[in-house]
Amino acid sequence: MRTQSFSDIRKLVFVSILLAILVVSLGAYTRLTHAGLGCPDWPGCYGLIDVPETTEQIVAAEQAFPERPVEPEKAWNEMIHRYFAGSLGLLILAIALMSLKRRSQGGPVGLPLLILFVVIFQAALGMWTVTMKLMPVVVMGHLLGGFTTLCLLFLLYLRLSDYRVPGGDFALKKYAKFGFIGIFILAGQIGLGGWTSSNYAALTCTELPICQAGWTEQLTFEESFDLIPPEKESYEFGHLDHASRVTIHVMHRIGAIVTAVYLLWLAISIYRKAQSPFFRNAAMSLGFILSVQVGLGISNVWFSLPLSVAVSHNVVAAMLMMSLITMTYSLKRKI
């Protein structure tokens, strides 16, 4: 496949990646500012395409949704996220249509269509997040859907990039399987992070490295990972007891340790055995992003979840996954 033939699609994919990173960031910001129900309906906001602002609009909105008084700041957080997510969906639709049009030229078709399917399902998850009143499994699914969309776009960008890795690093090919294992472990850890956040357990453990004294006696798995919770009018601010939240948070901490140790081992192993600057740089990038992510995780605990750090923790998790995908893809297909 000649890269020049698909340069316009590749540029559109690159723009979509940047927009997807912004959407992931805005999603985290919306969740962390408790604005997930800032608009009680979907896809509009109190029946409008923007946020109620005039006295008449606010009165009408609160009459229609008496259980949810208008909070303009939260509503705008939610709607801005929806605007950007909708724009991303349109870009992905354009990429899928352009890829279908050029399928006879040998470009990827299945992957763009998969991304389109994922983003459609992601839109449904966005709707269910509101209609199911922040049910944790839906909120976590929405988070994972955003990460999946971003990672698949990034994989498509790599597929459209015509490069080979010089330097004779054929001995590194065996590490591709370890890269896939790393992707699986990291995805699981991101899922645990989403479960921790969606169950409002991020501030349950306030000490390092695992939790405050007595945490082992509080562990309970009976309800902590129940994907179908008891029916509630709203799951905002959580529905689990303290012990269940401790369990969730502790599992996220343990998962973080496992993930960090494994990815650090992978980065060091590849760096030591690599002959080409490409894989040395890839290993250093993975190690650096991992260290930043660990530092952000510690800062979340140390400084009691400051908004900027918590949002950055989400974004850097996405960057860590993209770094790992680059390394694994290049080990598998570009040596």
N, C-alpha and C positions, 0 to 999 in steps of 0.2 A: 504494500500500500504506500503510495506516495503522499508524504505529509502535506505537500503544497495543495493537493486536491481537496484536502479537508481543513485547510488553514482557517477558513471562516467559521466552521463548526467548532474547531479547537478554541478559537478566540471566544466564541459564545459560551463554551463550556468553562473557560477560565473566568469569565465574568460571573457565570452562575456559581462557581465555587466561592468567589468572594462574597456574593450575595448570600449563599448558604451559610457561610461563617457568620455573617451579620444576623441572619435569621436565628441561628443557634444561640448567638449572644443575646438577642432580644428575647428569645424564649426563656433563657435563664433569668434575664432581668425581670421579665414579667412574673415568672414563678416566685422569684426571691422578694419581689415587692408586694407579694400577695395580691396580684392583679389578675389572676387567672379567671376570676368571675367579675372582673371590672365591667364587663358587658355580659348581662345574663342571658343573652340570646346569641344566635349565630346565623349568618355571617356578619350581620350588621350589629349595631349597638343601640339597644332600646328601640329597635325598629328603624334606625337611621343608618346612613352610610358613614357617618362620623359620630362624634360624641355630642350629646345634648348640652347646649350652652346657654340658650336663652331661657328666661324664666318660664315661658310657655312650654318649651321643649322639656325642661326638667320636671315640671308639674305633670305633663302628660306621661313622661317616662316612669315616674314614680307611681302614678295611678295604674299603669300597665304592669309594673313589677314592684308591688308594694313591699315585697320581702327584700328588695335590693335597692336601697337609696343610691342615687347617683353620686359617684365619687369621680370627678372629672380626671384627676391625675391617674388613677388606676385604669379608668376607661381608655384614656389615651395610650397608656402603656400597652394595653391589650390590642387596640385598633392599629397602632403603628406596627406591631408585630404581624398582625393579619395583612396589612397592606404589603409589607415586604415579602411575606410568605406567598401571597397571591402573585406578586410580580415574579418570584422565583418559579412558581408553577407555570406561568406563561412562558418563561424562558425555556424551561424543560420541555414543554409542549413543542416549541419551535425547534429545539434540538432533535426531538424524536421525529418530527415531520421532515426535517432536512436529511436526517439519516436514512429514513425510508426512501426518500426521493433519490438518494445516491447509493442505494444498496447494490446496484449493478456494478459500481466502481470498487467494491471490495471493502467498504468501510463497515464498522461495527453497527449492527442493527438491534440485536437482542438486548445489549446492555442499555442503550437509550430507551428502549421500550420498557425494560425492567424499571429504570429510574422513573419513567412516567407513571407506571403502575404504583410504585412506592409513594410518589408524591400525591397521587390521588387518594391512596389509603391514608396518608399522613393528613390530608385535609379532613378526611372522615374522623380521624382521631382528634383533630382540633375541634371538630363539632362535638364529639362525644365528651371531650374534656369539659365543655360547658354544660351540655344537656345532662351528663351524669354527675355534675357537681363536684368535679375534681376527684373522682374515684381514683385511688392510687395506681392501679394497674393501667388505667387509661393514660394518666399523666406520665407514668414511666414509659409506656409505649410511644407516646408522642415525643418524648425526649429521644428515645432510641430511633424513632423514625427520622427525626432531624439529623442525627448522626449518620444513619444509614444513607440518607439522601446525599449528604455531603461526601461521604466516603465513596459511594458509587460514582458520583460526578468526578471525583479525583481519580478514580480508577479509569474512567473513560478518558480523562485528560492524558493519562499515561499511555493508554491504548492508542491514542491519536498522536503520540510523540514518537518520532522515528529516531531512536538513539540506541547505540550499543555500548556496552561497558568494556573498554580495552583493559589490557593488563594480564590476561590469562588467569583469571581467578576461578578456574574450573573447580578447584578444591572446595570452594565456598558453596557450590550448588547444593550440597547436602544440608546447608543451613536454611534452605527455603522451607523445609518442613517445620523447622523450629520457629521460623517467622510466622507460619500459619498458626502454630500453637500459641504464639505470642498474641496474635490478633484475636484468637478465641478467648484467651485469658483477659486481655484488655477490654474486650467487648463485655465480658461478664462483670468486670469491675465497674465499667461505666453503667451497666444495668443496676448494680448494687448502689451506685451513687444516685441514680434516678429513684430507686426504691427508698433510699434514705431521705431524699429531698421530698418526694411525694407523700411520705408519711410524717413529715415534719420532725425528723429525728436527728437533724444535723447538729443541734446544740445539746443533745442528750448526754454525750460524753464530753467532759470539759478538761480532761487531763490526758497526758501522753504517757506511754505510747499507745495503749489500748483504750483504757477508760479509768474512771476514778475507782478508788478502793471499793471492793465488794461487788464488782461487776459480774464475777463468775457465779455468784449466788442468784443473780437476777436473770440469767439467761433462760429464755423460754421460746421454743420454736412452734408452739401450738398455734398461735395466731399471727406471729411475726411475718410470715411469708404466705399468708392466705390471700390468694389472688382474687377471690370472690368474697368481699367483706360483707358484714351485715348491712342491710338496707338502711340508709340514712337520708335525711333531707339534704344534707350537704356534708362533704368530707373535708371542707376547708378547715385548716389548722389541725387536721388529723383526728383519728377516731380510736387509735390504739392506746393501751395503758403504758406507763413508764417502762415497765420491764420489757415489753415488746419492742419499744423504741430503742432501749439499750441494746437488745439483741441485734436489731437491724444495724445499728451504728457500729457495734463491735465486729460484725461480719464484714462491714465495709472497710474497717481498719485492717482486719486480718487480710482481706482481699488486696488492699493497697500494698501491704508488705510482700505478699506473694508476687504480685504483679511487678513491683519495683525490683525485687531480687531477680526474677526471671529475665526481665528486659535488660537489666544491667549486665547480667551474665551474657545475654545474646549480643549486646553492643560490644562488650570487651572481647568476646570470642571472635567476632567478625573483624574487629579492628586489628587484633593480633595476627590473624591469618590472611588479611587482605593484602594484595599486591598493588591494586589500583587505587589512585587517590579517590575515586568515586566512592568505593565502599568504606574507605577510611573516613571520609567526610560524612557519609551516611551514618556510620556507627557513632561518630562524635556528635552528630545532630540528634540522634536518638537518645544518647546519654545526656546531652545538655537539656533537651526538652523534658526528659524524665526527671532530672534534678529540679527543674523549675516547677514541675507539677507536684513533686514531693514537698517542695518548699511552700507552695500555695496551700496544700493540704494541711501542713503544720500551722501555717498562718491562720487558716480558717478556725482552727481550734484555739490557738494562742490568743487571737484577737476577737474571738466570739463572732465569727462569720460576717466580717465587713462586706458590704455589697460588692465593691469593686474586686475584692479578692475572690469572692464566691463566683462571680461571673467569669473572671479570668480562669478559675479552676475548670469550668466547663469548656472554655475556648481552648485552653492548652491541652485538655484531654483530646479534643478533636485534632489538634496539631500533632500530638503524640501518635494517634492512630494513623494519620496521613504519613508521618515519617516511617512508621512500621510498614505500611502498605507499600511505600516507595521501595524500601529495602527488600521486602519479600517478593514483590513483582519483578524487580531487577534481578534478584537471585534466580528466579524461576524462568524468566523469559528473555533477559537481556545480556546474559554472559555469552 
